[in-house]
Amino acid sequence: MQEKRFDFKLLAVIVVLVFVGLLFVYSASCYTAQKHNGNKYHFVSKQMIGACVGAIAMVALMFVNVGILKKFWLVGIAVSI
């Protein structure tokens, strides 16, 4: 049985991209969010919720066998659309 190894470089790249994305969302929407919602972090907080849900899904899927995921590839594509 092959030992599972965790790819820390991939995790670091994902974390950096998420934070850069959050920074871009904030810089692009802080004025509009403050003007319309009274909270300049309105859109960033929504984006952070999505990032947290994605992180939870990523961790959950790390423990699923790849063979099971291959069986449901069409369902995964349909859900993602």
N, C-alpha and C positions, 0 to 999 in steps of 0.2 A: 504494500500500500504506500502510495506516494505521500510524503509529508506536505501538509498545506503550509504555505508561507504567506505572510502578509506583505504587501508591496507598499512600503512607507513612502517611497518616492511618488507613487501615483496618488496617495492620500495627500501629500504635501501640495502637489500640483492642483488637486481638486479644491483644497482649502484656500489656496491663494486665488484661484479663479473665482470662487464664491465671494471672497472678500473684495476683490477688484470689482466684480459685478455689483455688489452692494454699494460700493463707493460711487460707481457710475450712476446707479439709480438715484442715489442721494443727490449727486451733483446736478443731475438732469431734472430733478423734480422737486427740490426743496422749496423753491419760490412758489411754484404752482400749488404744492400741497399746503403751504402756509396760507396762501391766499384763499383757497377754496375750503380747506378743512380746519384751519387754525392750528395745525400740527405739522411742522416741517418734516417729521419722520414718518408720516402716514404711509407713503408708498414703500419706504424702506422696511417698515415693520411688516407689511404684507409680504414683501420679498423674503424677509427673514423667516417668516412662518413657512413659506414654501421651501426654503433651503433646509429648514429643520425636518420637515416631512420627507424631503428627498434623502437627507442623511439617515433618518430612521429606516427608510426603505432600503437604502444601500447596505446598512449594517445587517438588516434582516435577510437580504438576499445573499449576503456573504456566506451564510450558513446553509444555503440550499444547494443540493447537488446539481451540477451542471446538466446532467442527463435529464433531470426533471424539467429544468428550464427549457431544454431543447424540445421537449414534447409540446410545450405550450407557447412556442414562439409566435404563432399566428394570433393567439389571444393577447399576448403582450403588445404586438403591433396595433391590434384593434383598440386596446385600452389606451395606448399612448396617443392615438389620433383623437 
